[in-house]
């Protein structure tokens, strides 16, 4: 769903966005804002990590109302594990945006991403908020997407349209994430908005299901961040309204498309990644067991380094399956690289098959399928390879930020 025009125009009615340089990073935008010109329903899901950053805790309080008009996000500093000053800074960040926009402070959700354990220089943010608000525009989504990047190499934006009763609606989203990416909430930041009219409870249910089918199906490095959130706002400006199950399905199709597109872009931009892979497990006793098996393969460092080296080492996949906790009979397992069979009934098919599998691994994107032949359970997870560049990026992260 590539749409480069999204960097020039924000096509969701009633929403404005911006991104500016506040001095939190050496260069480039590091403070962003998305604002609805009309009252909006809102919902969010948050990191499962028990260590949560101050803005996450504050956002969890505020989103309980089911309303939000503005999100303000900084990069370069996580505002996490800094003591009481963290919550004070998060509140001041919200207050600065609310004051500049002339809206209630309860309608502003803050978010932060960056290095953990450093106090947030809130004065820099407060000084930049007037410029940030003045820069809000329908075409500001590109600057916003850039402002929330940390180790990302490119901004991530997605867009979808739908129709209800002859009235068109749009959904757009921006996300950041490159490292600390692992399922069970999003392990990243995502902000989506729609001009559809939908009750807050249905919006929340839609986001939860959408996140489960997208962000909770990706892994880069197995680490779960302290700052993750995925938030969606809907202001109803398009005139399209969710009034029936079929209406809700149309909205969910659009939202799911945006979230899945963003999730895939995060994996594609995984720190140091040169390849992406969809790990598919089928024939499990249940979907849950299939998911456990897929997660284990997708998170295996040995499997991921084999991908990086274009080594068709299917034995590492078998080993990962075996320690996943899923019920299986090793003598019944089949493994394919794309459509190339490499193992049947738990045994390899020889050098010829491995040579064909090695050719599959030369591609930028491919799939690995494992059939346990135990039942009808199925699951898939997106992952990437693990390269020396990942180590280089993370070995001195705090020294570079």
CORUR-V207127 format. One record per run of one state. SS is the DSSP state (alpha for helix, beta for strand, coil for the rest). FROM is the first residue (numbers start at 1). TO is the last residue. If there is no record, write none. Layout:
# CORUR-V207127
ss=SS from=FROM to=TO
ss=SS from=FROM to=TO
This chain:
# CORUR-V207127
ss=coil from=1 to=3
ss=alpha from=4 to=7
ss=coil from=8 to=14
ss=beta from=15 to=20
ss=coil from=21 to=30
ss=beta from=31 to=36
ss=coil from=37 to=40
ss=beta from=41 to=46
ss=coil from=47 to=53
ss=alpha from=54 to=65
ss=coil from=66 to=66
ss=beta from=67 to=67
ss=coil from=68 to=69
ss=beta from=70 to=75
ss=coil from=76 to=76
ss=beta from=77 to=77
ss=coil from=78 to=83
ss=alpha from=84 to=101
ss=coil from=102 to=104
ss=alpha from=105 to=107
ss=beta from=108 to=113
ss=coil from=114 to=121
ss=alpha from=122 to=134
ss=coil from=135 to=136
ss=beta from=137 to=137
ss=coil from=138 to=140
ss=alpha from=141 to=147
ss=coil from=148 to=155
ss=beta from=156 to=164
ss=coil from=165 to=166
ss=beta from=167 to=176
ss=coil from=177 to=188
ss=beta from=189 to=194
ss=coil from=195 to=196
ss=beta from=197 to=197
ss=coil from=198 to=199
ss=alpha from=200 to=212
ss=coil from=213 to=214
ss=alpha from=215 to=217
ss=beta from=218 to=218
ss=coil from=219 to=228
ss=beta from=229 to=234
ss=coil from=235 to=240
ss=beta from=241 to=241
ss=coil from=242 to=244
ss=alpha from=245 to=268
ss=coil from=269 to=275
ss=beta from=276 to=284
ss=coil from=285 to=286
ss=alpha from=287 to=299
ss=coil from=300 to=300
ss=alpha from=301 to=308
ss=coil from=309 to=313
ss=alpha from=314 to=322
ss=coil from=323 to=329
ss=alpha from=330 to=332
ss=coil from=333 to=333
ss=beta from=334 to=337
ss=coil from=338 to=339
ss=beta from=340 to=344
ss=coil from=345 to=346
ss=beta from=347 to=348
ss=coil from=349 to=350
ss=alpha from=351 to=361
ss=coil from=362 to=364
ss=beta from=365 to=371
ss=coil from=372 to=376
ss=beta from=377 to=384
ss=coil from=385 to=387
ss=alpha from=388 to=395
ss=coil from=396 to=396
ss=alpha from=397 to=400
ss=coil from=401 to=401
